[in-house]
Amino acid sequence: MELLSDPNIWIAFFMLAALEIVLGIDNIIFISILVGRLPAAQRDLARRLGLGFAMVSRIALLFSLAWVMTLTAPLFTVFMQAISGRDLILLGGGLFLLWKASHEIFLEVEVHETKEESAGVESVKAGASVFWGTIVQIGVVDIVFSLDSVITAVGMVDNLSVMVAAVVAAVGVMLFAAKPIGDFVDRHPSIKVLALAFLTMVGTLLVAEAFDVHVPKAYVYVAMAFSLGVEALNIRARTKRALARQAA
């Protein structure tokens, strides 16, 4: 009860929860892209499992703070560049994200499936192996995003219970927002390509971070917000033209 009556605890909780939500935007987009490849009947379950894994991985890392902080210690040096365990995880996660986002952009832009081929793919994707393969891919990126957000959380708050509560609250908000965001991305292919381009930039930032090149994520978020604003105007213009043609 003493913790609940301390205003500093509440300020730290809301600040950390807001930060976790912002840092989780790329996570939501990645989950939405992968889940969109599954049949409609499996998407909600995959979305919940993906975000559930994100929450579990973050809490697990919070309860192993001593181990997490050792990841920042240099393991070896390459060309006068000290490489730590965190650097290796960020490098692997960044390369995976670059490959996955580039592959999805290729499928979205270059591959043109007929209705029969698309139906065949969906029936194959209904299989358990593809479903769990999607969950594993979500889990891999969740761990990378979790590592970065947990290290940030440790620098902001020194109370473990506050950090766990903030993570749970943030994942709850993301769980509520993931479905409408995913549905919106699925309805608008141009938004989907923009989201994939955003993930490509995030992957590049992770690779840069692995080599101690620090680029504020705010730059990426501002650029993406501007692009989304322009595309929103394009969507509105296309909708108006379609309605005008129907009226004519």
N, C-alpha and C positions, 0 to 999 in steps of 0.2 A: 504493500500500500504506500510505503514511503516513496518508492520509485514513481508511482502513478501521480503523486502530488508534486513532483519536482518538474517545474516548467522546462528546465534545461533538457530533461529526458524527452519530453514531448517534442521540443524543437528539433532535437537530434533525430528522433523517430521520423518526423515528417520530412526533414531534409534528406535523410538517407532513403526513405521510401520513394521520394520524388526522383532522386538520383538513380535508384534501381529501375524505376519505370522508364526513365530516359535511356539508360544503358540497355534496357530490354527491348527497345524499338526494333533494333536490327534482328534480335532474336525472334520477335513476333513475325517480322517480314519473312525471315528464313523459314519458319514453321509454316506460314501461309503458303509459300511457294511449293514446298515439298508436299504438304497436305493436299494441295490443289491437284496433284497428279493421281491421287487416290480416288476410288469411287465415292460418290456423295454419301453413301451409307457409312463409310469408314472414317470420314473426315473429322467429325466431332470427337470421336474416340481418340484418333491420332493426335488431334490438337490438345486434348486434355492430358494424354500421356506425355506429350512433348513438354508442355509447360509444367506438368508434375515432376518430370525428370529435372527440369531447370531448377525448381524449388529444392528438390532433394539434393542435387549436386551443390547448390549454393550453401545450404545448411550444413552439409557434410564438410565442406571446405571451412566453414566458420568454426566448426567443432574441432578442426585440425589446424588451427591457426599457426601453431609452432612449426608444423611441417610446411605449411604454405609459405611462411616467411623464409624458410631455408631455400626455397626455390629461387630466391633472388641472389643467392650466393653463386659466384662464378664456378663453373665446372671445368672449363678449359678455355684456351685462347686461340682464336683463328685470325691471322693477319692483324695482330695487336687488338683484336676485338674480343672482349671477355664474353663468353656464352654461359648463361645460367639455365637452370631447368625451366624457369618461366619463359625464357627466350625460345627454347626449343618447342614448348607447348604453343606459344603464340605463332611461331614460324609454321609449325605443322598445321595448326588451325587456319592460319591465313592462307596457306597454299591450298588447303582443302576447300575453303570458301571461294577462292579464286577459280579453282577448277569447277566446282559445282555451279557457281553462278554463270560462268562462261558456257558450260554445257547446257544449262537451262535457257540461256539467251539463244544459243544455236537452235535448240529444239523449237523455241517460240518463233524465231525469225525465219529460219531456213527450212525446217521440216514442215511439209504440208501434207497432212494425213487426210485420206478420204473418210467418210462417215463409217464405212465398214472397217477400215483399219483402226480408227479411233475406238470403235466399239470393241474390237478384238483386244486392243491394248488395255482397255478398262477391265475386260473380263480377266485378263492375265493379272492385272494389278490387284484384283480382288483376292489373290492368293496370299496366304499367311506370310510367305517368305518376303514378298515385296512390302507388305505392310510393316513387318518387323524390321526390314532393311531401312525403311523410311524412319522408323523410330530410332534406330541405331545412328543414322546420319544426324538426326536432330540431337541425339545425346552427345555426339562428338563435338558439335559446335557449341552446345550448352556448356560443356566443361570449359571450353576456351573462354566464352563470354563470362562464365561464373568466376573463373580465376581472376580476370581483370576487375570485375565488380567487387569481389571480396577484398582484394588488395586495396581498392579505393575505399571500401567501407571501413577497413581497419585503420586507415589514415584519418577517418572522420570521427569515428565513435570508438570508445574503449569499453563499452558495455555489451557483452555477448547477447544478453536477452533482448536488448534494443535492436541489435543487428538482425537477429532471427525474426523478430516481430516485423521489422521493416521489409525483409525479404518475403515473408508470407503475405503481407499486405500488397506488395508490389506485384507478386505473381497472381493474386486475386484480381487485381485491376487488369492485368494482361490477359487473364483467362476470360474476363468479361469483354475485353476489346478485340480479342483475337478473331472471333467468328465474323463480326461485321467487317473488319479490315480484310480478312481472307476472302469474304464474299465480294467485296468491292473490287479487290485486285482481280478476282476471277472474271468479273463482268466486263472489265476494261483491259484488254490486252496491252494497250500502250502504257497503262499504269504498271502492269506486271513487268514490262521491260525496264521501266524506270526503277522499280523496286530491285530488280536483278542488278542493274547498274549500280545502285546504292550498295548492294551486298559486295559487288566487285571492289568498290572503293573501301569498304570496311575491311575486306581481305587484304587489300594493299596496305592499309594502316596497320593491321596486325603484323604483317611482314616487316614493315618499317619499324614498328615498335620492338620487334625481336632484335633489331640491330641498333637499338637505342636512339632511333630517330623519332622524336616525339612530335606528332602532328595533332593539334587539338581536334577532337571529334566535332566540335562546334562548326568548323569549316564545312565538313561533310553535311551536317544537318541543315545548315543554312542553304547550301547549294541544292540539296535535295528538296527543301521546302520551296525554293524558288521554282525549280523544275516542276514540282507537283502543282504549284499555283498556275503556271503557264498551261500545263496539261488540263487542269480543271476548266480553264477558259476554253480550251479546244473542245473538251467534252460537251460543255454547255453550247458552244457554237454548232457542233455536229447535231446535237439533240434538237436545237431550234430549226436547223435546216431540214431534218427528217420530219419534224412536225409540220413544217411549211409545205413539204412535198405531199404529205398525207392529206392536208387540207385542200391542196390544189387538185 
